[in-house]
Amino acid sequence: MSGFLTAGDAERIIGGDVHLLVQKAQIIGKALNQQKLTTSQIRNFFTEVRSIQNRWDLNEEAEYRQTVLLKPKLAYAAKRAKEVGKKTDAVETLAEVLTLCIDQIPQAATDKKDRFDRFVDFFEAILAYHKQNGGREY
């Protein structure tokens, strides 16, 4: 585990703690930049998350399913980054953080959409802080 986010932190963030969201996003965004995560690596997943958000109201269950299916995609991307010789744990760190957050959006939650939107907010904040700290192609 990366140690940047605990399950308790993820629950508080997805539950609505905006101050913790900003604090953790700043730490994680900076760390991902230091670990040499490229802008394209983070944007690929953010684009997919934003697409799910845009379609959510059309079919909540299908988009919830797509959200959960991000977890194996993230795991694959993390493993692939290590296999192709990138000397970085950045994709693995991102995968761990996002997976912890996805786990905080239970299928039976009455506020599932709100929780998903807070997940998107958190991911967007991580992306912003990654960019602020010099995130670029390496």
PLY file of the C-alpha trace (Angstrom):
ply
format ascii 1.0
element vertex 138
property float x
property float y
property float z
element edge 137
property int vertex1
property int vertex2
end_header
0.00 0.00 0.00
1.10 3.49 -0.79
0.17 4.92 2.59
-1.20 8.15 1.11
-4.83 7.29 1.85
-6.46 4.98 4.38
-9.86 3.35 4.04
-11.05 5.70 6.80
-9.79 8.72 4.85
-11.54 7.46 1.72
-14.80 6.98 3.62
-14.64 10.51 5.03
-13.82 12.03 1.62
-16.52 10.13 -0.27
-18.85 10.81 2.65
-18.45 14.55 2.13
-15.44 15.86 4.09
-14.32 18.51 1.59
-11.43 19.75 3.74
-9.89 16.28 3.92
-10.55 15.90 0.18
-8.43 18.98 -0.58
-5.72 18.07 1.93
-5.29 14.52 0.64
-5.59 15.52 -3.03
-2.75 17.99 -2.55
-0.51 15.35 -0.96
-1.37 12.67 -3.51
-1.11 14.97 -6.53
2.34 16.08 -5.45
3.45 12.50 -4.73
2.23 11.26 -8.10
4.24 13.97 -9.81
7.34 13.05 -7.79
6.77 9.41 -8.74
6.76 10.54 -12.38
3.13 9.77 -13.25
2.57 11.18 -16.71
-0.31 13.45 -17.57
-1.57 10.94 -20.14
-1.59 8.11 -17.58
-3.80 10.04 -15.17
-5.93 11.64 -17.89
-6.82 8.28 -19.46
-8.60 7.26 -16.28
-10.02 10.68 -15.52
-11.58 10.84 -18.99
-13.24 7.49 -18.42
-14.55 8.57 -15.01
-15.92 11.82 -16.47
-17.68 9.82 -19.22
-19.32 7.62 -16.60
-20.44 10.73 -14.74
-21.96 12.21 -17.90
-23.96 9.02 -18.57
-24.92 8.29 -14.94
-28.45 9.71 -15.11
-29.25 7.67 -18.23
-28.64 4.31 -16.55
-27.40 4.43 -12.98
-26.91 0.68 -12.61
-24.90 0.34 -15.83
-22.68 3.27 -14.91
-22.24 1.99 -11.37
-21.09 -1.29 -12.91
-18.61 0.62 -15.10
-17.33 2.40 -11.99
-16.66 -0.88 -10.20
-15.02 -2.28 -13.35
-12.46 0.53 -13.14
-10.82 -1.42 -10.31
-9.48 -4.27 -12.51
-8.52 -1.75 -15.21
-6.50 0.19 -12.67
-4.88 -3.00 -11.37
-3.96 -4.01 -14.93
-2.51 -0.58 -15.70
-0.41 -0.68 -12.53
0.96 -4.13 -13.38
1.56 -3.13 -17.00
3.50 -0.01 -16.00
5.87 -2.17 -13.97
6.24 -4.73 -16.77
7.19 -2.20 -19.43
10.12 -1.10 -17.31
8.86 2.18 -15.90
10.73 2.67 -12.67
7.78 4.15 -10.88
5.08 3.15 -8.46
2.88 6.03 -9.57
0.24 4.04 -11.43
0.09 1.61 -8.52
-0.35 4.52 -6.09
-3.14 5.99 -8.23
-4.80 2.57 -8.52
-4.71 2.05 -4.74
-6.14 5.49 -4.00
-8.94 5.28 -6.55
-9.83 1.71 -5.59
-10.19 2.73 -1.93
-12.56 5.49 -3.03
-14.60 3.29 -5.37
-15.07 0.87 -2.47
-16.84 3.71 -0.60
-19.66 3.80 -3.17
-21.79 0.82 -2.13
-24.36 -0.46 -4.59
-27.21 -0.21 -2.08
-26.40 3.36 -1.00
-29.30 5.76 -1.32
-26.78 8.55 -1.95
-24.82 6.56 -4.56
-24.82 9.40 -7.10
-23.63 11.94 -4.53
-20.88 9.59 -3.40
-19.81 9.01 -7.01
-19.75 12.78 -7.63
-17.51 13.26 -4.59
-15.23 10.54 -5.99
-15.03 12.53 -9.24
-14.33 15.73 -7.28
-11.49 14.00 -5.45
-10.00 12.58 -8.64
-10.26 16.00 -10.31
-8.50 17.62 -7.34
-5.69 15.04 -7.51
-5.31 15.80 -11.22
-5.21 19.55 -10.53
-2.55 19.21 -7.84
-0.56 16.83 -10.04
-0.57 19.50 -12.74
0.24 22.29 -10.24
3.30 20.36 -9.15
4.61 20.13 -12.70
2.73 17.09 -13.99
3.81 16.51 -17.57
4.93 13.87 -20.00
8.25 12.30 -19.01
0 1
1 2
2 3
3 4
4 5
5 6
6 7
7 8
8 9
9 10
10 11
11 12
12 13
13 14
14 15
15 16
16 17
17 18
18 19
19 20
20 21
21 22
22 23
23 24
24 25
25 26
26 27
27 28
28 29
29 30
30 31
31 32
32 33
33 34
34 35
35 36
36 37
37 38
38 39
39 40
40 41
41 42
42 43
43 44
44 45
45 46
46 47
47 48
48 49
49 50
50 51
51 52
52 53
53 54
54 55
55 56
56 57
57 58
58 59
59 60
60 61
61 62
62 63
63 64
64 65
65 66
66 67
67 68
68 69
69 70
70 71
71 72
72 73
73 74
74 75
75 76
76 77
77 78
78 79
79 80
80 81
81 82
82 83
83 84
84 85
85 86
86 87
87 88
88 89
89 90
90 91
91 92
92 93
93 94
94 95
95 96
96 97
97 98
98 99
99 100
100 101
101 102
102 103
103 104
104 105
105 106
106 107
107 108
108 109
109 110
110 111
111 112
112 113
113 114
114 115
115 116
116 117
117 118
118 119
119 120
120 121
121 122
122 123
123 124
124 125
125 126
126 127
127 128
128 129
129 130
130 131
131 132
132 133
133 134
134 135
135 136
136 137
